[in-house]
Amino acid sequence: MRKPAFPLILFVLLALGTDALARSVEACAVETLPDLERAFEQRDLAPVRAWLGSCGEALAETPDVLRVRAWLARREQLTDEAVELLARAIEQDPSRAALYFDRAAMQREQLERTGGLKALRIARRLRADLETALELDPEHPATLEALYAFHRRAPGIVGGSDRRAEELAERLRQVDPARLLHRHAMRLRNEDREAAIDSLRRALALVERAPAEWRMRLARLEAEVGNADAALAALEPLVSEAALHPPALNEFGRIAAETGQRLREALGLLEDYLTREPWPGDPGHGEAWWHKARVLAALGERERALEALKCAQRENPALEFGDLAVVGRPVAGVRTG
């Protein structure tokens, strides 16, 4: 007599049910994870927080959620916590290159605040994470650039190697020549600013959307060699109506205040920056108020300049500001358009 098929059917149904449950657990209400790098550039974490809020407690320990939590911890300068969160994500998904790359980035920030033997240990772990990320994704441009930079700068005691740097440079030249040009500019910026500027310009010409920091660095270099027009032009894509990188608003104001160019435009951008909360590492409001005071002085608006200077001193008494009388006088020969 044929046995009932219930056990097999039940097994299949349970398996399907478990699979369906797993799929439902993997999906957040906001399905697309926002671009974390872009969110940080724009200083706008609202989409990231919305995505995280839509995931629920059931997803708290999944790799994507752990990764987002790590980036948010990084925003609060809780780098050790960020590294630990990424370690838990890697335990669950050890074949995911982005997790190793992110942890290397967090470890680089740890390294900047650490010294002695601990720094050596962090540097070795950083290199190991970048090497693993590259093994898993051999043509990832950011990983190639980061690992190339490591081997160019790190001493042999932590694994730095000129030969490895040359090998990575050749691979980067094939995969993303703009990143190699950017890295070349960073090496030259203290030795030959004109050559560094040329390298950065060529890098920007090769890409449709470059990292904001590339334009910020180009603007600073152009200003340092006296190319004020070019410096402000480099910042224009970042200070558009969308403010693609808020620190660029302050940088535009700084360069305008120092050169006397495009002052009215700079005044509006500084006022925009003063409505935003600076992130750790961004220029503080005290600095922005100081640039605004200088811009107003150059425009001949003495009373407003003095008020802005007082705000700067109130925001950051530790900063060294100019003489009140000097700020109160217009600067001769400046362009106010």
C-alpha angles and dihedrals in degrees: 000000000000115000119235115264093224097110092053093043091047090049091051093047092048091048092050091046092051091048091050090049091050091051091050091050091051093055123080122204088247097055102195119067107223121243101269096198092052092046089055093047091051092042089231116127096164094104091046093050091046091054092048092048091054094057101071133205094296090069098044094112100038117117096248093050092045090050093052091047088052092054091049090050087051089055088058090046091247091139097159090054091048091053091049092050091051091049088058091048091051091051088060098040110022093165096063112105096196092064093056091045092051092048090051089053091051091047090052088058090049088052092055090060099040137074141181125028093339089061090053091052092048092048091053092049090047092054092046091052092050092048090050092048090052093049089054095043108021096182101043103133098207092050092049091050094047093048092045090052091049094053092045093054109024121091121242092253090074095037103274113156131182090204091053090047091055091049092050092046090057092049091048091049088059098042104036117357091179091067091051090051090050092051090047089054091052090055092050101041095097097037106039115009094181091055091046090051091050091050093049092048090052091048092052091048090059099055134060096210116021124188110274092239091065091062092043091054092047091051092052092048093047090050092048092057093045100258096133096161092051092045093055092042090055089058097047096092089053097048096050120130089279092054094222092193115018096202086064088067090062092042091054089051092049094052092044091050092051096045103031093233129134090358099164091052091047091052091057092047093050090050088052091051091051090060091058130079109243116232122228106287094021121114110276125236090255090065093045091051089051092053089047090052091053092047091050091047090052089051090053095247096135101170094049090046091055092048091050090050091052089052090051091052091046093049095048117010089176094066118095111235133185127264114289091228092052093050089049093062124077115247112245121239099013126142113236099190 
